[in-house]
Amino acid sequence: MTPPPHYTTLDSPVGRLLLTADESGALTSLSVPGQKGGRTVQPGWRHSPELFRAAEEQLAAYFGGELKEFQLELRTEGTEFREKVWAALDSVPYGATTTYGAIAAWIGAPRVAVRAIGGAIGANPLLIVRPCHRVIGADGSLTGYAGGLDRKLSLLTLEGRKEG
């Protein structure tokens, strides 16, 4: 049986963040309040803020405009397809955006897989750290974001993306 996760909460410009980690300290999720599919603290979870010092420092630097790439150990579990999509998200540079179609091309999926790509992106358990906020519509519009479009816009603005 898998032991319950370690967790901590951090205040941020986009709300209180909930971070979880496994026994090794690898980050397994980062959720924001009201997030579609986000996690909430459960009975038996272990409050272990000391495990999250690196994440706390890097998130503070990111929100301060000083960090462009996270250097954290991440551990997620998803289907092979989702893991491919999430790896593609990891390759989208700070301040840049991409489209669902470009992600499909990156992983070698047909363009008709765009809806499935959107589902995998929506299931990303590591908001902010794994930059699903950098995926926009083919027409440049801000499309769905599990943390809410206001947060997506805030993160893109922080990274220097101009509206329009």
Disulfide bonds with the S-S distance in Angstrom:
none
